[in-house]
């Protein structure tokens, strides 16, 4: 089977992406301690661009100081970041016809200064986040909108909003973490209000033609959390609102470590472990209309991906860990080497950021195992 669909162009909004491969957003620890672009950051992403990915979604980009998860995270919370961001985007665009978007995010309960829709203990570290006042919620919304405007001015091709994995927007979406009784809590429409206001505000700033996509929490995988049924209803409203693409996901670091539910970064040890968010993608398919669907989570088999694309199960696939290990994987597949990624889902790359830019710490071993096989 040829990978004709995988390497065919497709549009997200009015932006044409050269193939169906998305680099899913990943924290890289490549900025300065204050969040400015570095030469190392440019080198990391231009190397990824050379590897053949169609759309790169960069690591979590914070929209205000409180939303930072740790030093080295890219920031866009004031205009002083725009100059460096322009240089970065231009450098990536000069390498290839790849498209690029930042993932605008706020750490919420997981941050260095934890804040949340409700004062519910963040069980990982037993920290109590500050419950935001109504006015503070509106300030965060404004900060997202301003970061969206800076994204546009920096030359990015589109924006991704991070509404997954226990970050602040997903905290508002989930009944597990949102117990508010004001306009931002209670029923589903109220829990969605922050995300809807952010979207509408960015559109007001940059216009309807600039694509806004979302990594969306569609399920928490725990009792009293967000269910897939409600996740579908949320997605349907976002489609009608005008989001250009949805990347369905679920779980969080807190849930994964405390409840032993290995989402969103499940280890892929066998074929049956692959494509573990495909059930969510299938659930959302009937309501997607012109909004593009992005499958993430354990994407490993090129022929299976091609088959799913031909069956119109999704429009794009997203990978992160395989591209950390092997940034040239898309080119390798395109050139006919369809062997699986070197990545064995050990997740050690997550811990590499403690001492530098994210990297596969076992790549040499994996290469040797492939040569010996």
N, C-alpha and C positions, 0 to 999 in steps of 0.2 A: 504493500500500500504506500503510495506517495503521500507526502504531507502537504497536499495542495491547499487545504483549507487553513491549516495552521500557519502557513506562510503566505496567506493571501491578505490583502489590506482590508480594513474595516474601520468605519467611523465611530467615534464617540462624540456625540453632538455633531458639530461641524468640523471636527479635527480628524483627519485620516491618520490612522496608525498603520505602519507598514506590514505588521503581522499580528497574530493574536496572542503574543507572549507579553505579559506584564510582569515587571519586577515588583512584587508586593512590598509595601513599606516596611522598613527595618531600621531600628536604631543602629547607627554606625559608629558613634563616638568619634566623629571626624572633624567637628568644628572646634573653635577655640573654647576655652572655659566659659566665655561669655556668649557663645553661640554664633560667632562670625565665621565666614567661609575661610578655609585654609587651602593651601596648595595640595595637601594630602587628601582633602575632601574632593577636590577637582580631579586628582589622579584616580581616586577610587571609582568615581562615577564615569569618567571618560573611559576607563578600562571596561566598565560594564557596558557602556554604549558601543564600544568596539566589538563586543561579544554577540551582538545581533538582537538584543531585546528590542521590542517594538515600543513599549511605554515603560519608562522608569518612574516609579513613585518613590520619592526619597524618604529618608527616615523621619520619624516624628519631629515636627517643627512646631515649637511652642508659640502660643499667641499672647502670652504674658509671662512675667517673671515667676509668678506663683505656679504656673503650669509646667515648670521645668521638672523633669524627672531626675536629672543629674547633670553635672558639668560635661561639656562636650556635645550637648544637644543643639542642633540648629535652631535659631530663633528668628522670628519676624515680628517682634512686638513693638518696634519703632522704626522710623524711616532710615535710621543710620545703617540698617542691615541691607538696604536695597542695592547699594553700589556693589557690594561683594556678591550678592545674589545674582545681579545682572552678569557679572564676570563669570560666575559659575554656570549659569544657564547657557550663555554664549559659548563657553568652552565645550559643553556637552553637545550643543547643536552643531558645532563645527566639526565634530568627530564623525557624525553620521546623521541620517534622517530620523533618528530616534526622537520620540516625544517625551516630555518630562513634566512631572507635577510634584509639588510638595504635599505631604500629608499634614494638614493643619490639625493641631491636637492640644489638649489640655490634660494634664496628668490626673486631675481630680483626687480621688481617695488614695491614689498610688504615689503621689508626689512627695517632694521634700517638705512642703507645707501643705498637708492634705486638706482639701475642701471637698464638699459633697452636697447633693441636694438635701440629705438628711444626716443627722448625727448618729450614724450606725458604725460600730467599731469595724475598722479594717483589720481583719483577723490575722493577716500576715504582719506580724510585728506588734499586734495588739495596740494599734493607734486609733484614736478617736478623731475623725476629721471635723473641721469647723462646718457647721451648717450655714449655707449661704442665705443671706437675706434676699428678699425680692429685688431690691436695688442692686445688690451684688451680682445676682444672676444676669440682670440686664447689662451690667458693666462687662461681664464675661462675653455675652453675646456681641456687644460692641467691639470688644477686642478681637473676636473671630472675624468680624466684618472688616475691621481695619487691616488685619493680616491678609484677608482675601484681596483687598485693594493693593497691598504691597506685592502680593504674588503676581497679580496682573501686571503691575508696573515693572516687575523684575524680568518679565518675558517668558514666564512659564506657559506651557500650552494649555493647562487646565489645573483645577484644584481638586484634591481629595480631602474630604472631611473625615476625621477619625471618630466614628460612632460605634466602636467595638471594643472588646477586650478589657472592660473595666475602666476605660478612660472616661473623662467627665461627661461627655455627651451620652455615652452608654449608661452611666450612672443615673442620668435622668430618665432614660428610656425604660429601665428595668424596675419593676415593682419590688425587687429584692433590695434595692438601694435607695429608692425614691418613695418616701412616706409623707411627702408634703401634702398640705391641704390648701395651698394657694393655686394660682393659675398654672403653675409649673409641676403640679403633682395630682395624683388621684387617677382619673380615667386616662385612657391611652392618648387621647388628643392633647391633654394637658402635659403628659410626660414627653410628648413629641415637640412641645411648643418651643423649647430652646433650639432644637435642630431646625425647625421650620423658620424661626426668626433669623437664624444665622444665614440660611439659604436665601431668604427673601432680601435680607440686608446686603449680601454680597451681590446679588443680581442688581439691586438698586445702584450699587457702586460701579459695577463693571459691565453691566448689560446682560441680556438674555443669551447672547450668542457665545459667551465664554463658558465652556463646559465645567460643571461642578458634579463630581462623582462622590460616592460615599462608601466607606467600609462600614458595613451595618451589622450590629449585633442582632441576630435573628433568634437566638436562644441562649439561655444561661446554663442549661443542663443541670439545674438544681430545682428542688421544690420551692415554690413561692417566687421563682425567678421568671424571666421572660421566656414564654413558650414559643415554639415554632409557629403555632397557629397565630399568635398575636404578632410575631415577627413578620409574617406574611401580610397582615393587615397594615402594619406600619410601612412596609415596603410598597404596598399598593398606593398609599397616600403620597409617598415620596415620588413614585413614578408620575402620578397625576400632577404633583407640584412642579416637576420639570427636571429632576435629577437625570443626568446623561448616562450614568452607569451605576450599578450597585454591585459591590463585592460582598456577598453574604458570608458571615462568620459567626462565631459564638465562643462562649467560655471566657476565661481570663486567667491571669497568673495566680490570683488569689484562689479562685475556684480550683484551678489545676492542682495547686500544691496542697490545699487543705482538704479537698474532697476527692482527690485522686482521679479526677476526670480530666484526661489529658488533651483538653482543647484550650487554646487554638493550635498548639504545637505538638500534636500527637506524633509519636515515633512511628515511622513507616518501616515495618519489619518484613512484610509480605505483601503480595498483590492485593489481598483483601483489605489491607490498611490504607490503600491509596484513595485519593479523591474523597476524603471523609466529609467534606461539606457538599458533596453532590446531592444528597437528599434535600438540603436546604435550597440549592439551586433549582432542583426539579419542582419543589413546592412553590417557588416564586414564578416559575416559567409562565404560567397562564396569565399573569397580571403585568408582565413586563412591557408590553406594547413596543414603543420605540426606544425604551431604556435598555441599555446593553447590560448583559449579565456576565460577571467575571467569576470563574470557579477558582477558588484557592483551597489549599489544604491537602498536602500529600500528593501533589501532581508530579508524577514520575515517569509514566510510560507514554512515549511519543505516539505510538500507534493507537493506544486507547484514547488519547486526547483527540487525535484526528477523527476517530470514529464518533466520539461524542460531539465534536463540532459539526460533523456531517449530519448527525441526527438532530442538530439544532438544540442540543441540551443547554448550550451556553454560547456566548459570542467570543469570549476571551478566557485564557487561563492565567493564573498568577502563581509565581514561585518566588521564594526568598532563599531558604537554606541551600537549595541546589545551586543557586547563582552566587552565593557567598563562596562556595567551594569551587565552582566552575563557571566563571562569568562568561566564558565562550560557549556554553552549552547550546544556545540557540543556533549559532553558526555550525556547531558540530552536527546537530540534528539536520540542519538544512543541507549540509554537504553529504549526508547519507549515513553517518554513523549514528544509528538509532539505539545504541546501547543505553541503559538507564543512567541517570546522573551518578557521579561518584558519591554524592552525599548519602550517608547512611542514617541520617536523622538522629545522630547522637546528641544534638543540641549543645555541644560544647562551644559552638560559636557564640552562644549567648553570653558565656562567661569570659570570652576573649576581650570584651570591651573594658574589662577592669584594668587592662594594661596597655590599651591602644585601640586602633581601628578594628572593627569587627572582622574576623577572619576564621577560616577553617583551620583548626589547630591539628587536624589529623590528615590533611590532604596528602602529604607524602606517603603515609601508610596506605591510604586508599588507592593511590596511583600504583604502588607496588603490588597491592593485592589484585588490581585489575591486570597488571602485566603478567602475574603468576597464574591467573585463572585460565 
